[in-house]
Amino acid sequence: MKTIFSLLTFNCFGGLHWTTPRRLRALGQELDRLAPEVVCLQEVQTHAARRLLQRVCAGHPAHAYVLGRRAPLGSLFTLARAPLSPPYFARYTTQGSWYTLTIMDRMTQKGALVTQIWHEGVEIIVVNTHLVANYGANWRTESRAARAQQSQLHELAALVAGLPITALVLVAGDFNIPRGSWLYEEFLQRSGLADPLAGDGRPTYRPLPGVPARYALPIDFVFVRAPSQLDLHTEPALYFTEKLALGGARPGYLSDHLGVRMTLRWEARSRE
């Protein structure tokens, strides 16, 4: 019999905005309905947002984050239906500039939140991450923003390379790089990860009003590295594509991003 496990990653846009509480409450209801084993959230930008999520995500009682001054470090928050190991936060050496729009990225302290969960006897290491933004949507090799992203991706690839080869590794989050770009291809090569949605051009970022449509790109991912002892099959899907009722108010989107859900099915390989 095959084992089933699912993870959902979502940039929840959980900053200081008047719609945040009702959107996060609606998100909690959706997560309880969908019931993925693990949820990786980005942009949990205040402790108030984090506490609200802890209250409303009743179906995911296990929480992982590293305490920061105003928010979880990296604004990263991982939830699960089963116990998680104590988390580790790896802060990227390269951060945003103090003198450009990336000052918000620097204040967030971009990095990777690493935790572990066991499922049906299999060790699963979950890496929840959010990379520095590329506000000019310029991913040419000479772009300063792209080079900053490359530096962070190199650090992330090195982190992944150091994880046990016997574990199932899932690296999820808002990467702020488009699928198919040179940064994407280089990262897959260096990290040894696979993208089950490879070749899928559907955007996972929904530009806010006033933001050019060219920013609508696939920038949210769940990458996978399977151990040799598992025969693994993946079923990716995009979520939160439609407007939802938000606490009695008129329908709205949960975020300016879509969620990416990865359902995994596996069985142990024969030792013959």
C-alpha positions in Angstrom: 0.0 0.0 0.0 1.3 3.5 -0.9 1.8 6.1 1.7 0.2 9.5 1.1 1.6 12.9 2.3 0.9 16.4 1.3 2.5 19.8 1.7 1.0 23.2 0.8 3.1 26.4 0.5 1.6 29.9 0.4 2.7 33.5 0.6 -0.2 34.6 2.8 0.5 38.4 2.5 0.2 38.7 6.3 1.5 42.2 6.8 0.0 45.4 8.3 -3.1 45.6 6.1 -6.7 46.1 7.1 -7.7 42.9 5.2 -5.1 40.7 6.9 -7.2 39.4 9.9 -10.2 38.3 7.8 -8.0 36.8 5.1 -6.0 34.8 7.6 -9.2 33.6 9.3 -10.5 32.4 5.9 -7.1 30.8 5.2 -7.4 28.9 8.5 -10.8 27.5 7.5 -9.4 26.5 4.1 -6.4 24.7 5.6 -8.6 22.8 7.9 -10.7 21.7 5.0 -7.8 20.8 2.7 -5.9 19.1 5.6 -2.4 18.9 4.2 0.1 17.3 6.6 2.4 20.4 6.5 1.8 24.0 5.6 4.7 26.4 4.8 3.7 30.1 5.0 5.6 33.1 4.0 5.1 36.8 4.8 3.8 36.2 8.3 5.0 39.7 9.0 3.9 40.3 12.6 3.5 38.3 15.7 -0.1 39.3 15.8 -0.6 37.5 12.4 1.3 34.5 13.7 -0.8 34.2 16.8 -4.0 34.6 14.8 -2.9 31.7 12.5 -2.1 29.6 15.6 -5.7 30.1 16.8 -7.5 29.6 13.6 -5.5 26.7 12.1 -7.0 24.2 14.6 -6.2 21.2 12.4 -2.5 22.0 12.4 -1.6 22.2 16.1 2.2 21.9 15.6 4.0 25.1 14.8 7.6 25.9 13.8 9.2 29.4 13.7 12.1 31.2 15.2 11.2 34.3 17.3 12.2 37.6 15.9 11.7 41.1 17.3 8.5 42.0 15.5 7.7 38.7 13.6 9.0 35.2 13.0 12.5 35.4 11.5 12.2 35.5 7.7 8.4 36.0 8.3 8.4 32.2 7.9 5.9 30.0 9.7 5.5 26.2 9.3 2.4 24.3 10.6 1.7 20.6 10.7 -0.9 18.1 11.8 1.8 16.0 13.6 4.7 17.0 15.8 7.6 18.9 14.3 11.2 18.9 15.4 12.6 22.2 16.9 13.3 24.5 13.9 16.5 25.9 12.6 16.7 29.2 10.8 19.5 29.8 8.3 19.8 33.5 7.5 21.1 34.3 4.1 24.4 36.2 4.0 23.2 38.4 1.2 20.2 40.6 2.1 18.4 43.4 0.4 19.9 46.9 0.1 19.1 49.6 2.7 18.7 52.1 -0.1 16.1 50.5 -2.4 12.8 48.8 -2.1 14.6 45.7 -0.9 14.9 47.5 2.5 11.8 45.4 3.5 13.6 42.2 2.6 16.5 43.2 4.8 14.2 44.0 7.7 12.5 40.7 7.2 15.9 38.9 7.3 15.5 36.5 4.4 16.4 32.9 5.1 15.3 29.3 5.4 13.3 27.6 8.2 14.3 24.0 8.5 12.3 21.4 10.4 11.7 17.7 10.4 8.6 15.5 10.6 8.2 11.7 10.5 5.4 10.2 8.5 4.7 6.4 8.4 8.4 5.8 9.4 9.9 8.1 6.8 12.0 11.1 7.8 10.8 14.2 6.0 12.9 17.4 6.1 10.9 20.6 5.3 12.7 23.7 4.2 10.4 26.8 4.1 12.0 29.8 2.4 11.5 33.2 0.9 14.1 34.9 -1.3 14.8 38.5 -1.8 12.5 40.2 -4.3 13.4 41.3 -7.8 11.3 44.5 -8.0 12.4 45.4 -11.5 11.6 41.9 -12.8 15.1 41.9 -14.3 16.6 38.4 -14.2 19.4 39.1 -16.7 22.8 37.8 -15.5 24.2 41.4 -15.1 21.2 42.4 -12.9 22.2 43.3 -9.3 18.9 41.9 -8.0 19.4 38.7 -9.9 22.9 38.4 -8.5 21.6 38.8 -5.0 19.1 36.1 -5.6 21.8 33.8 -7.0 23.9 34.3 -3.9 20.9 33.2 -1.7 20.2 30.3 -4.0 23.8 29.1 -3.7 23.5 29.1 0.1 20.2 27.3 -0.1 21.6 24.7 -2.4 24.5 24.1 0.0 22.1 23.7 2.8 20.1 21.1 0.9 23.3 19.3 0.0 24.1 18.9 3.7 20.8 17.2 4.5 20.8 13.4 5.1 20.4 11.5 1.8 18.1 9.0 3.6 15.5 11.7 4.2 12.7 12.9 1.9 13.5 16.6 1.4 10.9 19.2 0.5 12.0 22.8 -0.2 9.0 25.1 -0.5 8.3 28.8 -0.7 8.3 32.1 -2.6 11.5 32.1 -4.6 10.8 35.3 -6.5 12.4 33.8 -9.6 10.4 32.6 -12.6 10.3 28.9 -13.6 12.6 28.3 -16.5 15.0 31.2 -15.8 18.8 30.7 -15.6 18.6 31.1 -11.9 16.0 28.4 -11.7 17.9 26.0 -13.9 21.2 26.6 -12.0 19.6 26.1 -8.7 18.1 22.7 -9.7 21.5 21.6 -10.9 23.3 22.7 -7.8 20.8 21.4 -5.3 19.9 18.1 -6.8 16.2 18.9 -6.3 13.4 18.2 -8.8 10.5 20.4 -9.7 7.3 18.3 -10.3 5.7 21.3 -12.1 8.6 21.7 -14.5 7.5 23.4 -17.7 4.3 24.7 -16.2 4.0 28.4 -17.1 0.9 29.2 -15.0 1.6 32.2 -12.8 1.6 31.8 -9.0 1.8 35.6 -8.4 -1.3 37.7 -9.0 -0.2 41.4 -9.5 -2.0 43.9 -7.3 -3.9 46.7 -8.9 -1.4 49.1 -10.5 1.4 46.4 -10.9 2.2 45.5 -14.5 0.8 42.2 -15.8 4.3 41.2 -16.8 5.0 40.4 -13.1 2.4 37.5 -13.3 4.9 34.6 -13.3 5.4 31.2 -11.7 7.6 32.1 -8.7 6.3 29.8 -5.9 7.6 26.2 -5.8 7.7 22.9 -4.0 11.0 21.2 -4.9 11.6 17.5 -4.0 14.5 15.2 -3.4 13.6 11.6 -2.8 15.8 9.1 -1.0 16.8 6.0 -3.0 14.8 3.7 -0.8 11.5 5.2 -1.9 9.5 4.8 -5.1 8.0 8.3 -5.1 5.2 9.8 -7.2 4.2 13.5 -7.0 0.9 15.2 -7.8 1.2 19.0 -7.9 -1.7 21.4 -8.0 -2.3 25.2 -7.6 -4.8 26.4 -5.0 -6.6 29.6 -4.0 -7.1 30.6 -7.6 -10.6 32.0 -7.0 -12.1 34.6 -4.6 -13.5 33.4 -1.3 -16.0 34.8 1.2 -13.9 36.7 3.8 -15.7 36.9 7.1 -19.0 38.2 5.8 -17.4 40.8 3.6 -17.5 40.7 -0.2 -15.5 37.9 -1.7 -11.8 38.5 -2.2 -8.5 36.7 -2.8 -6.6 35.2 0.1 -3.3 36.8 -1.1 -1.6 38.1 -4.1 -0.1 34.7 -4.5 -1.5 31.2 -5.3 -0.8 28.2 -3.1 1.1 25.3 -4.4 0.1 21.9 -3.0 2.3 18.8 -3.5 0.8 15.4 -2.8 3.3 12.6 -2.6 2.7 8.9 -2.8 5.4 6.4 -2.1 6.2 2.8 -1.2 9.5 1.2 -0.2 11.6 -0.1 -3.1 12.3 -3.8 -3.2 15.7 -4.8 -1.9 16.0 -7.6 -4.3 
